[in-house]
Amino acid sequence: MSDTSPDGRGVPLTSLLPGERAKIIALEHGKGRQHHFRTMGLMEGKIVKVIAAQPARGPFVIDVEGTQIAIGRGMARHILIQKI
């Protein structure tokens, strides 16, 4: 698995395993979804750590600056990251 996609845009947050950390490099989707991400503290440049990734369709639990957030896999696919 690469740290970023071939075009340098990053890989989805869903590619991380529990315990791995990454920097958010882009938020995809419309302005409404981007606003929703930002209200949760998810924005470009923030460091996230995956706490838990539930199997199949379960949520991702991530830590952002000491706050744990549970997000669905659909949302997590629209958060592009670079592993650190």
N, CA, C and O atoms as a GROMACS GRO file, in nm:
protein
  336
    1MET      N    1   0.084  -0.117   0.000
    1MET     CA    2   0.000   0.000   0.000
    1MET      C    3   0.089   0.123   0.000
    1MET      O    4   0.186   0.130   0.076
    2SER      N    5   0.057   0.219  -0.083
    2SER     CA    6   0.133   0.343  -0.093
    2SER      C    7   0.081   0.446   0.006
    2SER      O    8  -0.035   0.440   0.048
    3ASP      N    9   0.167   0.541   0.042
    3ASP     CA   10   0.126   0.649   0.131
    3ASP      C   11   0.034   0.748   0.062
    3ASP      O   12  -0.048   0.813   0.128
    4THR      N   13   0.045   0.760  -0.069
    4THR     CA   14  -0.043   0.846  -0.147
    4THR      C   15  -0.078   0.775  -0.276
    4THR      O   16  -0.015   0.675  -0.312
    5SER      N   17  -0.179   0.826  -0.345
    5SER     CA   18  -0.217   0.768  -0.473
    5SER      C   19  -0.114   0.806  -0.578
    5SER      O   20  -0.033   0.895  -0.554
    6PRO      N   21  -0.115   0.741  -0.695
    6PRO     CA   22  -0.017   0.775  -0.799
    6PRO      C   23  -0.022   0.921  -0.842
    6PRO      O   24   0.080   0.977  -0.883
    7ASP      N   25  -0.138   0.984  -0.832
    7ASP     CA   26  -0.147   1.125  -0.872
    7ASP      C   27  -0.113   1.220  -0.757
    7ASP      O   28  -0.122   1.342  -0.772
    8GLY      N   29  -0.072   1.166  -0.641
    8GLY     CA   30  -0.030   1.247  -0.529
    8GLY      C   31  -0.143   1.305  -0.445
    8GLY      O   32  -0.118   1.387  -0.357
    9ARG      N   33  -0.266   1.264  -0.471
    9ARG     CA   34  -0.381   1.320  -0.401
    9ARG      C   35  -0.407   1.256  -0.266
    9ARG      O   36  -0.490   1.305  -0.190
   10GLY      N   37  -0.342   1.150  -0.234
   10GLY     CA   38  -0.365   1.083  -0.108
   10GLY      C   39  -0.449   0.959  -0.126
   10GLY      O   40  -0.498   0.929  -0.234
   11VAL      N   41  -0.464   0.887  -0.017
   11VAL     CA   42  -0.545   0.766  -0.015
   11VAL      C   43  -0.658   0.787   0.085
   11VAL      O   44  -0.646   0.870   0.175
   12PRO      N   45  -0.768   0.712   0.071
   12PRO     CA   46  -0.879   0.730   0.165
   12PRO      C   47  -0.842   0.689   0.307
   12PRO      O   48  -0.758   0.601   0.328
   13LEU      N   49  -0.904   0.753   0.403
   13LEU     CA   50  -0.886   0.720   0.543
   13LEU      C   51  -0.914   0.572   0.569
   13LEU      O   52  -0.856   0.513   0.660
   14THR      N   53  -1.002   0.513   0.491
   14THR     CA   54  -1.038   0.371   0.509
   14THR      C   55  -0.920   0.278   0.484
   14THR      O   56  -0.928   0.160   0.518
   15SER      N   57  -0.811   0.328   0.426
   15SER     CA   58  -0.696   0.242   0.400
   15SER      C   59  -0.608   0.223   0.524
   15SER      O   60  -0.515   0.142   0.521
   16LEU      N   61  -0.634   0.297   0.631
   16LEU     CA   62  -0.554   0.285   0.753
   16LEU      C   63  -0.604   0.170   0.840
   16LEU      O   64  -0.721   0.134   0.839
   17LEU      N   65  -0.511   0.115   0.916
   17LEU     CA   66  -0.543   0.011   1.014
   17LEU      C   67  -0.540   0.072   1.154
   17LEU      O   68  -0.478   0.177   1.173
   18PRO      N   69  -0.605   0.010   1.251
   18PRO     CA   70  -0.600   0.062   1.388
   18PRO      C   71  -0.456   0.082   1.435
   18PRO      O   72  -0.370  -0.004   1.415
   19GLY      N   73  -0.432   0.197   1.497
   19GLY     CA   74  -0.299   0.232   1.545
   19GLY      C   75  -0.220   0.318   1.449
   19GLY      O   76  -0.123   0.383   1.490
   20GLU      N   77  -0.258   0.320   1.322
   20GLU     CA   78  -0.184   0.401   1.224
   20GLU      C   79  -0.228   0.547   1.231
   20GLU      O   80  -0.342   0.580   1.264
   21ARG      N   81  -0.131   0.634   1.197
   21ARG     CA   82  -0.156   0.778   1.197
   21ARG      C   83  -0.136   0.835   1.057
   21ARG      O   84  -0.062   0.779   0.976
   22ALA      N   85  -0.203   0.946   1.031
   22ALA     CA   86  -0.191   1.009   0.900
   22ALA      C   87  -0.228   1.156   0.910
   22ALA      O   88  -0.291   1.200   1.006
   23LYS      N   89  -0.187   1.230   0.809
   23LYS     CA   90  -0.224   1.371   0.798
   23LYS      C   91  -0.332   1.384   0.693
   23LYS      O   92  -0.321   1.327   0.584
   24ILE      N   93  -0.437   1.459   0.724
   24ILE     CA   94  -0.543   1.484   0.627
   24ILE      C   95  -0.489   1.580   0.522
   24ILE      O   96  -0.438   1.687   0.556
   25ILE      N   97  -0.499   1.543   0.395
   25ILE     CA   98  -0.450   1.632   0.290
   25ILE      C   99  -0.562   1.687   0.203
   25ILE      O  100  -0.542   1.787   0.133
   26ALA      N  101  -0.680   1.626   0.206
   26ALA     CA  102  -0.792   1.679   0.127
   26ALA      C  103  -0.924   1.620   0.177
   26ALA      O  104  -0.930   1.507   0.226
   27LEU      N  105  -1.028   1.700   0.162
   27LEU     CA  106  -1.164   1.655   0.191
   27LEU      C  107  -1.240   1.659   0.060
   27LEU      O  108  -1.253   1.765  -0.002
   28GLU      N  109  -1.290   1.544   0.019
   28GLU     CA  110  -1.365   1.538  -0.106
   28GLU      C  111  -1.513   1.557  -0.077
   28GLU      O  112  -1.556   1.558   0.039
   29HIS      N  113  -1.590   1.572  -0.182
   29HIS     CA  114  -1.735   1.581  -0.177
   29HIS      C  115  -1.776   1.727  -0.183
   29HIS      O  116  -1.692   1.814  -0.202
   30GLY      N  117  -1.902   1.753  -0.167
   30GLY     CA  118  -1.956   1.888  -0.180
   30GLY      C  119  -1.925   1.978  -0.062
   30GLY      O  120  -1.871   1.934   0.039
   31LYS      N  121  -1.959   2.105  -0.077
   31LYS     CA  122  -1.932   2.203   0.028
   31LYS      C  123  -2.005   2.170   0.157
   31LYS      O  124  -1.952   2.194   0.266
   32GLY      N  125  -2.127   2.116   0.147
   32GLY     CA  126  -2.200   2.080   0.267
   32GLY      C  127  -2.129   1.972   0.347
   32GLY      O  128  -2.119   1.982   0.470
   33ARG      N  129  -2.080   1.871   0.278
   33ARG     CA  130  -2.007   1.762   0.346
   33ARG      C  131  -1.876   1.816   0.403
   33ARG      O  132  -1.837   1.780   0.514
   34GLN      N  133  -1.807   1.900   0.328
   34GLN     CA  134  -1.682   1.958   0.378
   34GLN      C  135  -1.707   2.039   0.504
   34GLN      O  136  -1.629   2.034   0.599
   35HIS      N  137  -1.816   2.115   0.505
   35HIS     CA  138  -1.851   2.193   0.625
   35HIS      C  139  -1.876   2.099   0.743
   35HIS      O  140  -1.833   2.126   0.855
   36HIS      N  141  -1.946   1.990   0.717
   36HIS     CA  142  -1.974   1.891   0.822
   36HIS      C  143  -1.843   1.834   0.878
   36HIS      O  144  -1.828   1.822   0.999
   37PHE      N  145  -1.750   1.798   0.790
   37PHE     CA  146  -1.619   1.748   0.835
   37PHE      C  147  -1.551   1.852   0.925
   37PHE      O  148  -1.502   1.819   1.033
   38ARG      N  149  -1.551   1.976   0.880
   38ARG     CA  150  -1.481   2.081   0.955
   38ARG      C  151  -1.545   2.107   1.091
   38ARG      O  152  -1.474   2.138   1.187
   39THR      N  153  -1.676   2.096   1.102
   39THR     CA  154  -1.741   2.115   1.232
   39THR      C  155  -1.703   2.004   1.330
   39THR      O  156  -1.711   2.023   1.452
   40MET      N  157  -1.660   1.890   1.277
   40MET     CA  158  -1.614   1.780   1.363
   40MET      C  159  -1.464   1.792   1.393
   40MET      O  160  -1.409   1.708   1.464
   41GLY      N  161  -1.398   1.894   1.340
   41GLY     CA  162  -1.255   1.912   1.363
   41GLY      C  163  -1.168   1.844   1.260
   41GLY      O  164  -1.046   1.836   1.277
   42LEU      N  165  -1.229   1.793   1.152
   42LEU     CA  166  -1.153   1.726   1.046
   42LEU      C  167  -1.126   1.825   0.935
   42LEU      O  168  -1.218   1.868   0.865
   43MET      N  169  -0.999   1.862   0.919
   43MET     CA  170  -0.963   1.954   0.812
   43MET      C  171  -0.820   1.927   0.769
   43MET      O  172  -0.744   1.857   0.836
   44GLU      N  173  -0.784   1.984   0.655
   44GLU     CA  174  -0.653   1.964   0.599
   44GLU      C  175  -0.545   2.002   0.700
   44GLU      O  176  -0.555   2.104   0.769
   45GLY      N  177  -0.442   1.919   0.707
   45GLY     CA  178  -0.330   1.943   0.797
   45GLY      C  179  -0.342   1.876   0.933
   45GLY      O  180  -0.242   1.863   1.003
   46LYS      N  181  -0.462   1.835   0.972
   46LYS     CA  182  -0.480   1.770   1.102
   46LYS      C  183  -0.425   1.628   1.098
   46LYS      O  184  -0.430   1.561   0.995
   47ILE      N  185  -0.372   1.584   1.212
   47ILE     CA  186  -0.321   1.448   1.227
   47ILE      C  187  -0.431   1.364   1.290
   47ILE      O  188  -0.490   1.402   1.391
   48VAL      N  189  -0.458   1.249   1.230
   48VAL     CA  190  -0.559   1.158   1.283
   48VAL      C  191  -0.494   1.023   1.312
   48VAL      O  192  -0.396   0.984   1.248
   49LYS      N  193  -0.550   0.954   1.409
   49LYS     CA  194  -0.505   0.818   1.442
   49LYS      C  195  -0.629   0.730   1.445
   49LYS      O  196  -0.730   0.766   1.505
   50VAL      N  197  -0.621   0.616   1.379
   50VAL     CA  198  -0.733   0.522   1.381
   50VAL      C  199  -0.729   0.445   1.512
   50VAL      O  200  -0.631   0.378   1.544
   51ILE      N  201  -0.838   0.455   1.588
   51ILE     CA  202  -0.850   0.384   1.714
   51ILE      C  203  -0.909   0.246   1.689
   51ILE      O  204  -0.861   0.146   1.743
   52ALA      N  205  -1.014   0.240   1.608
   52ALA     CA  206  -1.079   0.113   1.577
   52ALA      C  207  -1.143   0.121   1.440
   52ALA      O  208  -1.193   0.225   1.398
   53ALA      N  209  -1.140   0.010   1.370
   53ALA     CA  210  -1.207  -0.002   1.240
   53ALA      C  211  -1.295  -0.126   1.248
   53ALA      O  212  -1.245  -0.238   1.241
   54GLN      N  213  -1.423  -0.106   1.262
   54GLN     CA  214  -1.515  -0.218   1.276
   54GLN      C  215  -1.522  -0.295   1.143
   54GLN      O  216  -1.512  -0.235   1.036
   55PRO      N  217  -1.540  -0.425   1.149
   55PRO     CA  218  -1.544  -0.505   1.027
   55PRO      C  219  -1.666  -0.473   0.941
   55PRO      O  220  -1.766  -0.420   0.988
   56ALA      N  221  -1.653  -0.508   0.816
   56ALA     CA  222  -1.761  -0.493   0.717
   56ALA      C  223  -1.803  -0.347   0.705
   56ALA      O  224  -1.723  -0.263   0.664
   57ARG      N  225  -1.925  -0.316   0.740
   57ARG     CA  226  -1.978  -0.182   0.719
   57ARG      C  227  -1.977  -0.097   0.845
   57ARG      O  228  -2.039   0.009   0.847
   58GLY      N  229  -1.908  -0.140   0.947
   58GLY     CA  230  -1.906  -0.068   1.074
   58GLY      C  231  -1.828   0.062   1.064
   58GLY      O  232  -1.759   0.086   0.966
   59PRO      N  233  -1.840   0.145   1.168
   59PRO     CA  234  -1.775   0.277   1.165
   59PRO      C  235  -1.625   0.270   1.192
   59PRO      O  236  -1.572   0.171   1.241
   60PHE      N  237  -1.560   0.381   1.159
   60PHE     CA  238  -1.421   0.406   1.194
   60PHE      C  239  -1.423   0.494   1.318
   60PHE      O  240  -1.499   0.590   1.325
   61VAL      N  241  -1.341   0.462   1.417
   61VAL     CA  242  -1.324   0.549   1.533
   61VAL      C  243  -1.185   0.608   1.520
   61VAL      O  244  -1.085   0.536   1.515
   62ILE      N  245  -1.179   0.741   1.515
   62ILE     CA  246  -1.051   0.809   1.498
   62ILE      C  247  -1.030   0.908   1.612
   62ILE      O  248  -1.124   0.953   1.676
   63ASP      N  249  -0.903   0.940   1.634
   63ASP     CA  250  -0.866   1.040   1.733
   63ASP      C  251  -0.810   1.161   1.657
   63ASP      O  252  -0.720   1.149   1.575
   64VAL      N  253  -0.868   1.277   1.687
   64VAL     CA  254  -0.820   1.403   1.629
   64VAL      C  255  -0.795   1.498   1.746
   64VAL      O  256  -0.888   1.544   1.811
   65GLU      N  257  -0.669   1.526   1.772
   65GLU     CA  258  -0.630   1.617   1.880
   65GLU      C  259  -0.693   1.580   2.013
   65GLU      O  260  -0.741   1.667   2.086
   66GLY      N  261  -0.694   1.451   2.046
   66GLY     CA  262  -0.744   1.405   2.174
   66GLY      C  263  -0.894   1.381   2.180
   66GLY      O  264  -0.945   1.340   2.284
   67THR      N  265  -0.965   1.405   2.072
   67THR     CA  266  -1.108   1.382   2.067
   67THR      C  267  -1.136   1.260   1.979
   67THR      O  268  -1.089   1.254   1.865
   68GLN      N  269  -1.210   1.164   2.031
   68GLN     CA  270  -1.245   1.047   1.952
   68GLN      C  271  -1.376   1.073   1.878
   68GLN      O  272  -1.473   1.122   1.936
   69ILE      N  273  -1.376   1.039   1.749
   69ILE     CA  274  -1.490   1.062   1.661
   69ILE      C  275  -1.519   0.931   1.588
   69ILE      O  276  -1.427   0.866   1.537
   70ALA      N  277  -1.646   0.893   1.583
   70ALA     CA  278  -1.687   0.776   1.506
   70ALA      C  279  -1.751   0.826   1.376
   70ALA      O  280  -1.844   0.907   1.379
   71ILE      N  281  -1.699   0.778   1.263
   71ILE     CA  282  -1.756   0.817   1.134
   71ILE      C  283  -1.780   0.691   1.051
   71ILE      O  284  -1.709   0.592   1.065
   72GLY      N  285  -1.878   0.698   0.967
   72GLY     CA  286  -1.908   0.585   0.879
   72GLY      C  287  -1.804   0.568   0.771
   72GLY      O  288  -1.730   0.661   0.738
   73ARG      N  289  -1.798   0.448   0.716
   73ARG     CA  290  -1.701   0.420   0.610
   73ARG      C  291  -1.724   0.507   0.486
   73ARG      O  292  -1.628   0.547   0.420
   74GLY      N  293  -1.849   0.535   0.455
   74GLY     CA  294  -1.878   0.621   0.340
   74GLY      C  295  -1.815   0.758   0.356
   74GLY      O  296  -1.757   0.811   0.261
   75MET      N  297  -1.826   0.816   0.475
   75MET     CA  298  -1.764   0.946   0.500
   75MET      C  299  -1.612   0.934   0.500
   75MET      O  300  -1.543   1.019   0.446
   76ALA      N  301  -1.562   0.827   0.561
   76ALA     CA  302  -1.417   0.809   0.571
   76ALA      C  303  -1.351   0.796   0.434
   76ALA      O  304  -1.235   0.834   0.417
   77ARG      N  305  -1.425   0.743   0.336
   77ARG     CA  306  -1.369   0.731   0.200
   77ARG      C  307  -1.345   0.867   0.135
   77ARG      O  308  -1.267   0.878   0.041
   78HIS      N  309  -1.412   0.971   0.184
   78HIS     CA  310  -1.398   1.105   0.126
   78HIS      C  311  -1.295   1.191   0.197
   78HIS      O  312  -1.279   1.309   0.165
   79ILE      N  313  -1.223   1.132   0.293
   79ILE     CA  314  -1.115   1.200   0.362
   79ILE      C  315  -0.985   1.141   0.309
   79ILE      O  316  -0.954   1.025   0.334
   80LEU      N  317  -0.909   1.222   0.236
   80LEU     CA  318  -0.784   1.174   0.177
   80LEU      C  319  -0.669   1.208   0.271
   80LEU      O  320  -0.659   1.319   0.324
   81ILE      N  321  -0.583   1.109   0.292
   81ILE     CA  322  -0.476   1.122   0.390
   81ILE      C  323  -0.340   1.083   0.330
   81ILE      O  324  -0.331   1.025   0.222
   82GLN      N  325  -0.237   1.118   0.405
   82GLN     CA  326  -0.101   1.073   0.375
   82GLN      C  327  -0.048   1.011   0.504
   82GLN      O  328  -0.044   1.078   0.608
   83LYS      N  329  -0.008   0.884   0.498
   83LYS     CA  330   0.042   0.817   0.617
   83LYS      C  331   0.169   0.885   0.668
   83LYS      O  332   0.250   0.935   0.591
   84ILE      N  333   0.182   0.884   0.801
   84ILE     CA  334   0.305   0.940   0.862
   84ILE      C  335   0.365   0.838   0.956
   84ILE      O  336   0.468   0.863   1.018
   0.00000   0.00000   0.00000
